[in-house]
Amino acid sequence: MSDSNQQPRRRIMPARRLTLLGSAAVIGSAIALSGPLGYGRLIDQAWAAAPSQGEQGPTGFADLVAKVRPAVISVRVSVDEGDETDMLGPNGEPSMQGTPFEKFFRQYGFADGPQGKMRRHQMITGVGSGFFISADGYAVTNNHVVDHAKSVEVTTDDGKSYTAKVIGTDPKTDVALIKVEGKSDFTYVNLDSKTPRVGDWVVAVGNPYGLGGTVTAGIVSAEGRELSSSPYDNYIQIDAPINKGNSGGPTFDTNGNVIGVNTAIYSPTGGSVGIGFDIPAPTVKMIVAQLKDKGVVTRGWLGVQVQPVTAGIAEGLGMKNAAGALVDEAKPDTPAAKAGIEPGDVVTAVNGEAIKDSRALAGRISAMAPGSSAKLDILRKGESRTIAVTLATMPNQQEKQASSDDHGSGSARGVPHLGLSVAPAEDVAGAGNKGVVVTTVDPDGPAAEHGVQSGDVILDVGGRTVGTVAELRDALSEARSAGKRDVLMRVKSAANTHFVAVPIG
């Protein structure tokens, strides 16, 4: 993808961008470290003390590379863009649309990502990477590599080319499964079922810039990375140099098992700066099994809107630790609503497995089969209980709640401790008949600092339903009398319902 001169917004560092690893038109140069504290010397010192290759790690990667490289392929796709479209960037790079990274680019000011329109009926060629996972020709690559492809051709390490077909794709995780027919003796590699440790050695193999099979080495830099790209973010961060064209290529551990699939880099120019992201192999393994079986991915669905439990929220709920997923809303006629899950419940475990935050809950539920039963451990008003729920199939597209921006004038009264004025919802046109509507917000007050905006509807405070200004003040007074420093409010905004912890001390 081409770069944009527009500066990213918010707290992202200047000139840094998240880039999908499609094809590109330029070749970067490598920079080697040197000096007494150089990277190479540190490696030499560490390995010099190692008792043997088998016990502590290899002194080189040549044997490993010779073993796995025949399974890695170059993936070349042709796209007939037809009418004017945004499917590919001006250099033939896959666009972000339809990938987990579209939201990221929009969040930081790139409305459509760094791509442009294409002329009609022009065949565009894109290049990525992939790898065989079976002898009969099944191979893994990225969804953004083969998305909208009219034809797919793969080239193996020995230079032979084959036609492949797309078996299925999963845009939410950016995984795709392709198949080469007519041969049953391809060299293949295994997807590991374990998550690597931070600091483990890794080797990335791929087809950067369309040059052909290339190998780089590094370590696992971090795990569980979130890129705000989807509810299922759980990327492995590595520092092995990977570049455009590495999309879909594998990253191996020192035993030759695939620990992740290269999918994106963080970079000022589109070239590697040592920050790359891999889809974890266990995730790929699960997705590929469904694509092979059904051609599509189905996910379990609970039907709740959740948010992480922050320190302020934990204080408001009387929890000792800030952990779990706080339920903002259980959608009507969903498995959650039918099972009796309520706003304010905190999901702490699923089938006995602890839930760290809302993202962990989404990942755990989505990994379960629709129709299966799950036992949720929840905390409700300080009491623990277990609720059994039967999961449904996740809808393809969640419906968004509509809300009017016309809140009328109403009869508003101030709540100085929070820095806002409110009016009963039933007195404000278009606000419904539940809660109190925020009519004005002091920009320097505690409510504004925690994201409360004019037009929001406060539904309950400290677990108490509020419908009048007096009820709101009574709930605040009760929280203060109980010695709480923060009060937990359930707020309905334009598109959703969520909890906000606001200081009242």
N, C-alpha and C positions, 0 to 999 in steps of 0.2 A: 504494500500500500504506500502511496505517496504521502509525504509529510505536509502538514499545513503550517503556515506562519502564525496562525492564531494562538495566543498564549492560553494554556489551561487555566481553569478557574479554581477557586477555593484553596485548599492547602496543599495541593499537589505541587511538587517542586517544578520550577520553570523548565521548559523544554523537554520534560519527560512525558512519554506517551506509552500507552499499551498498544502493541502491534501484533496482529495475527501474522503467522509465519508463512505467508504465501510466496509466490514468485516475485522476483524483482529484476531490475535492469542494470544495477551497478554492483561492483564487487568491492567489499571493504578490505582493509588491511589489518593485519594482526599486530599487536603491541606486546613485546616481551618484557617481563620484569627483570631487573638485574640488580647487582649490589649485594652487600653482605647479608641483608635480610630479605633477599629475593625469594620468590615463591619456590623456584626450583631448588634452592639450597635448603629450605625448610623441609621439603619433601625428602631430599637426600638424607638429611640428618635423621628424620623420623624412620625412614626405611632402613638406614644403616643399623639401627638398633633392633630391627625386627629379627626374631630368631629364624623365621623361615617364611617362604611365600605362602604356604598353606595356612599358617597360624595367624599372621597379622595382615596380610594383603600382598598383592603382586608388586613386583618391582617394575613392571611394565604392563601394557595392555595388548600387546601384539597377539598373544594366544587367544585372548578373549575376542578380539576383533575378528581374527580368522574364523572363529567359531560362529559368530552371530551375523557377520556382514552379509553372507549369502541370502539371509532371510529378509533383508531390508530392500525395499524397492523405491524407485522413482515413480511418482504418479503424475501423469500429464492428462489434463482435461481440456476439452474443447467446448465452448459455450457459444451458441448462436443467440445473440442477445435479442433478436427479433425487433420489437419496437424499442423505443428509447427506454433505458432501464438503468438501475443503479447496482446491478448484480456484481460487477467487477470494477476495480479501480482503473485509472488510466494506464497503469503499467501491467495490466492483466492480473492484478492481485485480487483475491476474493474480498468482497466488501464485508462490513460488520453486520449488515442487515440479515436477520434470521439466525444470528449466532448469539451465544451468551454474552458477547462483548458490546452489543449495540447500545445497551443501557449505559455502559461505562463512558462511551464516547459522547453520548447525549448529556450525561451528567457534567462533563467537563467542557461543554461548550461546542462540541463538534456535532451539529444537528444531524447530519447524515453520514458522519465519518469522512475520512479523507479520500473520497472517491468522486468521480464525475460521471456525467451522462455519456452514453456511447451512441455511435451512429447506427442506424438500422441495418440489420442483416449483415453484421460484421462478425466473423468467427474470431473469438478470442481464446488464446491458449494460456492456461495457468499451470504452474508446476508446484507439486508438493512432494511429500514422502509418505511411506507406509511400511507395513511389514506383515509377512505371512504368519498366521497362527495355526495353520493346519497344512498337511501335505497335499490336500486336494484343492488348494488355491484360495481359501478364505484369507482375507487380509484386512487389517485395520488401518484407517486413516482418519483425518478430521472431516467433520461435516462441511466446514467452510471450504475445504479443498474440492469436494465433488458436488457441492450444492448447485443445482441447475445445469449439471453437465449433460451435454448431448452425447458425448463419447468419453470413455476413460481408457487410457493405455498405460500399462505398467512396464517398467524396464527393470530387469534383475541385475544383480551385481556382475554377471558374466556378459552383459550387454544385450541379452535377448529381450524382445518386446512381445507383450501379449495384450489382447483386448480383455477388458474386465467390465463387469456390470455391477451396478449399485444394488446391494441387497436391501439395505435400509439405512436410515440416518436418524440421529437424535440431536436436534438443534440445542436442546437445553444443556447437554453436556459436551456438545461439539464432537461427537463420536460418529463414525460411519463404518459400515462393513461392506466390503466389495468382494467379488469372486472372479477368479480366472478359471475358465472351463477347459476341459480336455487334457488335463495333466494331473497326476496324483503323486508326484515325487518331489514337490517343492521343499526346500529347506525351510523350517519354521522354528519359531521360538515360543516360549511359554510366558503367559502373563502371571506375574507373581501375585500371591494372595495376601501378602504382608505389606505393611507400610514401612518404608525405609526410615532409618534414624537420621536425625540431623547430624551431618559430619561424615556420613557414609560416602564412599567413592562411587561415582556414576560415570558412565560413558554414553554419550549421545551419538547416534548415527543417523544421517539423513542426506538430503540433496540440496544444500544451500545454494541459492542463486542459480539453480539448474546446472551446477558444475558436475554433479554425479556424486557417488558415494563418498561421504566425508565423515571423519571421526573426530570428536572432541571429548575431553575429560574434565571432570571437576568433582564437586561434592554437593550433597544435599544441603541447601542453605537454610531452608525452613519448611514447615509443613502446615497444612490447614490454612493456606492463604485464601483470603476473600478478595475478589476483584469487583464486587458489586455487579456481577454479570448475571447471576441467576441465584435462586434459593439453594442451589446445590453446589455452590462454590466450595471447593476443598482442595485447592491446587498444591502440588509440591513445587517449591521454588528451588532451582538449581543454578549453579554458576558455570556449568559447562557451556562454552560458547555455542549458541544456536542462532540461526539467522533466518531470513525469509527463504522459504523453500523447504525448511525443516518441518513445517506443519505436518502432523500425522506420523512423524518419525518416532522411533522408540528410544527410550533411555534405559540403559541396562545397569544392573548391579554387577559386582565382580564375579558372580556365579553365572552370568549370562541370562538371567531372568529379566523380563521387562518390568520395570517398576513404575513407568509412566509413559504417557504419550505427549510429545511436544505440541503445544498449542498456541502459546503467545509469549512475547517478550516485552519488557519494559525498557524503552529506549528513546533517546532524543532524536535519532536519525533513522531508525528502522533496522540498524545493525546491532549486533550483540554488545551489551555493556556488562554482561555477566549476571543479568537478572532474567531468568527464563522460568516459564510455568508449564508444568506437566499435569495432565489428568491422571490421577492415581490408577494403577493397574487394577485394584479391586473394583473400582467404579467401571472401568472399561470392560472388565470381565463380565460383570452383571449386565451391562447394556448390550454387549455383543451377543450374549446368550439369548436375549429376547429378540434382537434383530434377526438372528439366524433362525429362530423358531417361528416368529410371526411377522418379521419385516418391520415391526413398529415396537415402540416401548410404551407399556402401560404402567402407571404408577398408582400406588395406594393413595387414598385421599381422605382426610379427616374433616375438612370443611371449617377450619378455624382461621382467624386472623390473629397472629401472635407477634410478640416483640420480646427482646431480651430483658432480663431482670437486671436493672442497673442498681447501683448502691442506694440511690435515692428511692427507687421503687421497693427495694428490699426493706429499707427503713420504714416506708409507708405501710408495708404489709406485715411488719414485725418479724421478718425473716432474718436468721443469723447470717446466711451467706447469700450473695448475689448470684444465683444460679437457677437454671430452669427456663421455661418458656411461658410467658404471661399471656393468657388468652384475652384479647381485646374484644372479640366477638365470635360467637358460634353462628355461622350462617344458617338461616332457616332451612328445614328439610334436608339437612346434611347428617352424616354419621355422628358428628360431634353433638349437634342439637338433639338428635334422637336418643343419644346415650346420656343426656343430662349435663353436659359440660356447659359451664356458665362463664360469662365475663368475670375476670378477676381470679379465676382458677390459675394456678401455676402448675404446669406439667413438669414433674421432676424426674420421671423415668418411664420408659416404654418397655414392657415385658421384662422388667427388672434391670434394664440397662439405663444408667444415669443419663439425663439430658442436660447438657451444659448450657445451651441457649436455644433461641428460636430456630436458628439455622440447623442445629443438630436435630431438632424435632422434625423439621421438614425433610432432612436427609434420611432419617430413620423411617419415617412413615412412607416416604416415596419408594423406599427400597422394598417394601412389603407388597405382596400381591393383593390386588383388589379382591374383596370377598373374604380376606383373612381376618382373624380376630386379633385384637391388640388389647393388652391390659395397661392402662395409663395410671400411674401413681400421680396424684395431684394434691396440692395444698390449697384448701378452701377456708378462708377466714381463720387461718392458724391451725386447722385440723387436717390431718392426712387421711386420704381415702383412696380406694382403687376403683376405677371405672372400666368396664369392658365395653369395647366398641368394635363394630364390624365395619371395615374400611370399604369405601366405594372406589370407583375408577375416577382418576383425576380428569376433570373436564379439559378440553383442549384450550379453552380460553375462559378465564374467570370474568364474570360480569362485574362491571364497575358500578358502584352506587352513584346515582345521580343526586345532585344537591343544588338547590337554587342559590344564586348569589344575591338575590333580592331579599334582604332580611327586614325591610321596613324600618320604621322609626321606633315603635314600641314605647314602653314605659321602663326606661333603664334606671338602675340604681347602682351605686359604686360599691366595690369590695376593695377598700384601700390596702388591706394586708396583701392582696394578690396583685394589685395594680391594674384592675380592670373594672368595667361596668357591665352589668348583665340585665337581661329581661327574661321573663317567662317565655318559653318557646311558643306557647299557645297564643301569645300576644304579638308574635312576629310573623308576618306573612311568609309562607314557604318554609318555615322552620319545623313544622310538625307540632306534636303536642307533648313531647317528652323533653325534660331537662330545661336548662336556662341558656339563652343565647348570649354570647359575648358580643357586646355592641361596640365597645371601645377598649383599647389596650394601651396602658402607659408603656411607651417604648423602653423606659428605664426600670420598669417594675419586674418582679420575679416571674410573673406569668409570661411576659414577653421573652425573657431570657431563656425560658424553657419551651418556647415554640408555640405558645397559645396565641391565636390570631383572631382578629375581629371576624365574626361569622361562625366561629366554632360553637358547638353546642356541648355544654357540660352536662353529662347524664347522671353521674354520681360522684360523690366525694367521700373518701375514706370508707367505701363500701355502702354508703347511704345514698339512696335515690334522692335526687333534688329536682324540684319543679318550680320552686319560687326562690326569691332572693333570701327570704327568711330561712328557708331550709338549707340553703348554701351556707349562710352565716352560722347556723346552728351546727352544721357538720364541721366547719372550721374550728368553732369554739370547742367542740367535743374532742377534736384531734389535739388541740393545744392543751386541754385539760389532762389528756392522757400522756402528756410529756413528749409528743412526737415533734420532731424537727421538720419533717416533710409530710405533706398530705398527698395522697394518691387520688388523682381525678381521672375519670373515664371521659374522654372527649371525642365527639364526632366531628370530623373535619369534612372537607369537600368530597373526599373519595373513600374514606375509611374511618374506623373507630380505633382509638388507641389510648393507652394510659400515659399520664404525665405526672411525674413527681415534682411538686412545687414546694419550696421552702416556706414555712409559716412561722418560724421561730422569731 
